[in-house]
Amino acid sequence: MGSDDFHPEERPVRTVAVDGFWMDTRLVTVAEFRRFVRQTGYLTVAELAPDAAAFPAGDPASLLPGSLVCPATAGPDDRHDGGDWWSRVPGASWCHPEGPHSSILRRDKHPVTHVAYADALAYADWAGKALPTEAEWEYAARGGLHGAAFVWGDDLAPAGQQMANIWHGRRWQSLLWDHAGTSPVATFPANGYGLYDMAGNVWEWTCGDFRPADPCASGFPCCVPPDLRREAAVAAAAEPAARRQAGGITLRVIKGGSHLCAPDACLRFRPAARQGQPAGSGAGHLGFRCVLRPS
């Protein structure tokens, strides 16, 4: 588990044992999440107004129901700070992925997004399953290729084949936005264990608690806007009890990278890659899958 060759938070390489488990071969889709919502009446975190007491200095717009969206640009994209790609859009949620005027029409087979950690837990409980630990997720993602850089091996594009829904082109260049966003689940080849989208498409929640060895090198370029990133760095450095006192921000490990990850930028669509995501915040490139453990 882990890697010594890329980002600091992935170090060191170590041996970890996990018990047997079953994992969903596919990400939870929009259609599956809609079934859950219709049967339970569940409201996601993005559909509820944030607690004003938790954000005393917050912008009033940030206290409206909403979620983080990375909007397409009409011209060259020269934003070099990943946090600058994101904005909190009032009305954005799992059923309105780009904001209140968008919809999930014709997205039934796409992964559900804009789900916070509590939303993923609620779905998993309803389904009689659980969220994977970080070790379970990484073991499954490797598909038996222990030590390989990618889910499918060490070559980014074997024989020129695109193996995952990741950013097309060079992310740090001034390029027009030419990316289609999420793709239907199982569009790209499965790994050695028959699991789809273990790299790219959307990041995936795990139940792992994120605590990098060096919070200044914890790596949030793809997911977290600057204000949350600063608070998250403080929270990541704190012990659990102190973390609850630091604005109530808990970081959970997310894995797998997304369609916004580029080979020349974060390169986090690898099984060893990991990021810390505030548990109370979803985003337009963050979803999940479930596991089932023997009782």
N, C-alpha and C positions, 0 to 999 in steps of 0.2 A: 504494500500500500504506500502511496505517496511517490514523490519524484525529487531527485536532487538537481535536476537539469533545468528547471523552469522558475516558477515563482517561489519566494521564500516561505509562504504559508503552506506549501506542499511538503516541506522537508520535516524530518528526514525520511528516507525510505525505511520502512519497518515491516515486520511480520505480524499479522493480525489474524486471529482465528474467528470464524463465525459458524454458528450452527446452521443446519439446513433450513431453507425457506423457499417459498414460491414467490415469484415476482410477476406482476402484470407484464405481458409482452408488449403492451402499448400504453402510451400516455392516456390519462383520463381525458375523454373528448368532451366537446361542447354538448353533444347529444346526451352523453351519460350524466354530465353534471346537471343538465336541464331536467332530466328524469328525477334526480335527487331533489332538486329545488321544488318541483311540482308535487312530489310526494310528501315533503316535509314542510314546505313554506319557508325554507331557510333564507335568510338575508345575509349576504357576504359582508365582510368588513368594508369593502369599497362602497357598499350601498347604505352604509350608516354614517352619520355625521361624527367626526372625531370629537373626543372629549375636550372641550375648550380648556379645562383646567390643566390638561397635560401639555398644552401648547400656549402658555400665557403670552408669549411674544410673537405668536404666529400671525401670518397674513390671514385676514378674514376669509379669503378665498380658499385657504387651506383647511378651513373648518367645515367646508361643504363636503358631502359624500363625493368620492372620486378616487382616482388611482393614477399611477405613473404611466405616461405614454411617451413614446419616442416618435415624434411626428416626422413624416417625410418632408424633405426640403424641396423647394421649387428650383433651386439653383445649386451651385457648387457647395459641397459640405466640407468645410475646413475646420470643423470643431475638433480640437485636439484633446479636450478633456471629456472623458466619458460622461461625467455628470452633466455637462452642458447639453447632452442629447435629450435629456429627460425634462418633462414638466408634469406637474400634478394637474390633471384635467378634471374639473368638476363634472360628475355624471358618467365618467368612464367606469366600467365594471365588466364582469364576465360576459354580460349580454349586450354591452355597448363598448366594444374593445377600444375604439378610437375616440370615444366621447359620446354624448347623449344623442347625436344625430347618426351614429353608426349602428350597425346591427350584426347579428350572427347568422343572417340569412346565407345559406349555402356554405356554412362553416361547420356543419354537424360533425364532420370527421376530423376537424382541426383540434389540436389540444386546447382545453379550456385554459384561459389566462386570467390575470387580475384576481387571483385567489391568494389571500394571506395564509399564514401558517394555520391559524384556527379554522379557516375554511377547508383546507386540505384535511385536517384532522377530523372535522365533522363529516366530510364525505367518507373518509376511510372507515370511521366508526359505523356509519349507516350501511356501508358495504360489507361489514364484518371483517375488515382488514385493518392494516396499520400503515404508517409511513415507514420507509426503510431507514435503518441507521446509515451513517456515512460509510461504514465498512461494508455493510450489505450491498449498498448501492455500487460502490467501487468494485467489489468482487464480481457482481453481476455484469457491470459495464465492461469489464475486461474480457469477458467471454472465453476465459481460459488462456488468453495471451498475456501472461504475467510479465510485466516489465516493458511491454510495448508502449510506444508513445501515444498511439491512438486506439480507439475501440477495435479497429480493423487491422492494425499492424503499425509499422513505422513509416510507411510511405503516405504522405498527405493525400495524394490522388493516384492510387495504383492504376497503371495503364491509362492514366488520364481520366479516370472515372471519379465523379463527385460522389463522395460516400455519405455526406450528411448535409443538412440544411444549415449552412453557415454563410457568412457574408461573402458575396461574390466580388472579387477585386481586392484592392488595397484600401483598407479602412482609413489610414492616416493621410491619404492623398485627398486633394480637392476634387472630389468626384460627384457627379449627379447621383442622387438616390435612385438606384435601379434594382432594389431588392423587393421581393414580393411579401416578405413577412413570414408568418408561420405557414407550414405546409400540412396537408392531411397526414395523420399518423401513418406510419409504415410506408411512406413514399420511398424511402431510401433503404438499402439492404440491412438486414438484421445482423447482429453480431453472432459470435460463436455459440451463444446460448439461446439464440432465436429471439432476442429482444431488440425491438426497434427504437430508433431515436434516442439511444443512449449518448449520442453526441449531437449537438446542435438542436435546431427547432426551438425548444424552450428549455430554460433552466428548470431543475426539479428540486422541490423541497425534500429534505431529509429531516429526521428528528434529532440530528446531531447538533450539539451546542458549539458555536464557532468561537474559538479563542486562539488567534494566531500568536506565535511566539513573539512577533514584533508587530504591534498594532499599526505602526506607521508604514508597514509594508503588507498590509492585509488585502490590498487589491480589490477596489470596488469600481473599476473603470467602466464596466458594462451596465451596472445596475442601479447605483445609488447616486442621486443628485447631491451637490456639495453640502447642503445643510444637513441632510440625513447622514452623509458620510462622516462629517465631523463628530456628530453625536455618536455614531456607530463606533468610531475609533475609540472614543472614551469608554463606551460600554464594553467593547471587546477586551479592554485592558483590565476591567474590574472583575473581582470575584462575583459569583452569582448574587450574593446578598447586596453588595455594593451596586451591582448593575441595576437591580430593581430600584435603587435610590437615584440612579443617574437617568432620570426621565422615563424609567420603566422600559427602556429599550433592551430587548433580548435579541441576540443574533443567532440565527439558525444557519446551518451549512446548506448551501444549494450546490448542485453538481450538474455537469453535463454541457454547460455553455448554451448558446442560443443562435438564432439566425442572425444576430448582430455581432457575433464573434468573428473576427477576421484573422487570417494567418499572420499578418504583419502587425497586429495590435495585441489584444489580450491573449490570444491562443489558448482560450480556456475550454475548448471543446474536447479536452482530453480526460481520460478516466481519473487521473490524479488531481486534476484542477479542482479548486474549491473556492467559494466566496462566502462572505457573511452577509446575510440579508436580514434587515429588521423584521422580526416576526409579524409585526402588525401592518406590514406594507406588501401589497401585491404589485405587479407590474405587467406590462403588455407582452413580456417575453418570459414569463415565469408560470410554470404549471407543476404537475406532479403525477406520480404513479404510485400504486400501492403494493404491499407485500402481504403474504399470509404465512404465519409461522405455525409449526406444529403445536397443538395445545398440550 
